[in-house]
Amino acid sequence: MAETNLSKNKEGYGYKYTDLAQIHEYLEQNNLKYYQYVETTEGKDYIMTVPIIEGKEQKPRRGVQIVDAVLNGIKNPAQEQGSATTYARRYSLLMAFGLATEDDDGASLTNKEEITTKEQAENYKLNFGKCKGMTIKEIIATNSDYANWLYQNGDELIKKCLNIILEK
């Protein structure tokens, strides 16, 4: 992957953020072009990126799935979905050209639920992976290997849920 210096610190957000315009500008400076479109496969929308290198269109590259977003504190569905689409476009573009950034703005698309009780922890539902839609309690009961994997590799909220459930 090519190393790039494509990040900026958005004041007040507490994370580094690479916006689409910066990536576009970087690619133009390196005489690279592209276009993107949405392709639906098995009911899921994905960003497709077509790199144009030395004036020749390359094979389309499937990038990130456009997910339904929940932005912390924002109640406008159009803004939420626009943010999710922009996020998917940005990372699909980075993937298509093999670019890396010091970027960690995934937190803006994550629902920052506060889990404090065992009942809340047990009823927390996964929104990804092979157990998408299942509660932590269901996963522990039916797939302990995956529950262990989640404990090792899941985000902080999932680890917190598992810790609360496993407390004696």
C-alpha positions in Angstrom: 0.0 0.0 0.0 1.2 3.5 -0.7 1.7 5.7 2.3 -0.1 9.0 2.0 -0.2 12.1 4.2 -4.0 12.4 3.9 -5.4 13.3 7.3 -6.5 16.3 9.2 -7.7 16.7 12.7 -11.3 17.9 12.8 -11.5 20.3 15.8 -13.8 19.0 18.5 -14.3 15.5 17.1 -11.2 13.9 18.7 -10.3 11.8 15.7 -8.3 12.2 12.4 -10.4 12.4 9.3 -9.5 12.2 5.6 -12.2 13.7 3.5 -13.1 12.7 -0.1 -11.8 16.0 -1.5 -8.3 15.4 -0.1 -8.2 11.9 -1.6 -9.4 13.2 -5.0 -6.8 16.0 -4.9 -4.0 13.5 -4.1 -5.1 11.3 -6.9 -5.2 14.2 -9.4 -1.7 15.3 -8.3 -0.5 11.8 -9.2 -2.4 11.8 -12.6 -4.9 9.2 -11.4 -8.7 9.5 -12.1 -11.7 7.4 -11.1 -15.4 7.3 -11.1 -17.7 5.5 -8.6 -21.2 4.0 -8.7 -23.4 1.9 -6.5 -24.0 -1.8 -7.4 -26.6 -3.9 -5.6 -25.7 -7.5 -5.0 -28.0 -9.8 -3.0 -29.9 -6.9 -1.7 -26.8 -5.0 -0.4 -25.5 -1.8 -1.9 -21.7 -1.6 -2.5 -19.6 1.3 -3.8 -17.8 0.3 -7.1 -14.7 2.3 -8.0 -13.3 2.3 -11.6 -9.7 3.5 -11.5 -8.5 5.3 -14.6 -4.7 5.0 -14.9 -2.8 6.6 -17.8 -6.2 7.3 -19.5 -7.3 3.7 -19.4 -10.3 2.4 -17.4 -9.3 -0.5 -15.1 -11.6 -3.3 -14.0 -14.2 -2.0 -11.5 -13.3 -2.8 -7.9 -16.0 -3.5 -5.3 -15.5 -1.6 -2.2 -17.3 -1.0 1.0 -20.9 -1.9 1.6 -23.2 1.1 2.3 -24.7 0.5 5.7 -27.5 2.1 7.5 -25.8 4.6 9.8 -26.7 5.9 13.2 -24.8 9.0 14.0 -24.4 9.9 17.6 -26.8 12.7 18.5 -28.1 13.3 14.9 -31.7 12.5 14.1 -31.9 13.4 10.4 -32.1 10.2 8.4 -30.9 11.8 5.2 -27.8 13.2 6.9 -27.2 9.8 8.5 -27.4 8.0 5.1 -25.4 10.7 3.4 -22.6 10.2 5.9 -22.7 6.5 5.5 -22.5 6.8 1.7 -19.6 9.3 1.9 -17.8 7.0 4.4 -18.2 4.1 2.0 -17.1 6.1 -1.0 -14.0 7.4 0.8 -12.8 4.0 2.0 -13.7 2.3 -1.3 -11.5 4.8 -3.1 -8.6 4.2 -0.7 -9.0 0.5 -1.2 -9.2 0.7 -5.0 -5.9 2.6 -5.2 -4.2 0.8 -2.3 -3.8 4.0 -0.2 -3.4 4.1 3.5 -4.1 7.0 5.9 -3.9 7.7 9.6 -7.7 7.9 9.6 -10.0 6.7 12.3 -13.4 8.3 11.9 -15.5 5.1 12.2 -16.5 6.3 15.7 -18.8 8.9 14.0 -20.9 6.1 12.6 -21.1 4.0 15.7 -24.0 4.1 18.1 -22.4 4.9 21.5 -24.8 3.0 23.7 -24.3 2.9 27.4 -24.5 -0.6 28.7 -24.7 -0.8 32.5 -26.9 -3.8 33.4 -26.6 -7.5 32.7 -30.0 -7.4 30.9 -28.7 -4.7 28.6 -25.5 -6.6 27.9 -27.4 -9.9 27.2 -29.8 -8.1 24.8 -27.2 -6.2 22.9 -27.5 -7.2 19.2 -24.5 -7.6 16.8 -24.8 -5.5 13.7 -22.1 -7.3 11.7 -20.7 -10.7 10.9 -22.1 -14.2 10.8 -24.2 -13.6 13.9 -25.6 -10.2 12.8 -29.0 -9.6 14.5 -28.3 -12.1 17.3 -28.0 -11.0 21.0 -24.8 -11.5 23.0 -26.8 -14.0 25.1 -27.9 -16.0 22.1 -24.3 -16.1 20.8 -22.9 -17.3 24.1 -25.6 -20.1 24.2 -25.2 -21.2 20.6 -21.6 -20.4 19.5 -19.2 -20.1 22.4 -16.2 -20.2 20.0 -17.5 -17.1 18.3 -18.2 -15.5 21.7 -14.6 -16.1 22.6 -13.5 -14.6 19.3 -15.6 -11.5 20.0 -14.1 -11.2 23.4 -10.6 -11.2 21.8 -11.4 -9.1 18.7 -14.6 -7.2 19.3 -14.9 -3.5 19.9 -14.9 -2.0 23.5 -18.7 -2.1 23.7 -18.9 -5.8 22.9 -16.1 -6.6 25.3 -17.9 -4.6 28.0 -21.1 -6.6 27.4 -19.2 -9.9 27.7 -17.5 -8.8 30.9 -20.8 -7.7 32.5 -22.4 -11.1 31.5 -19.5 -13.1 32.8 -19.2 -11.4 36.1 -20.2 -13.7 38.9 
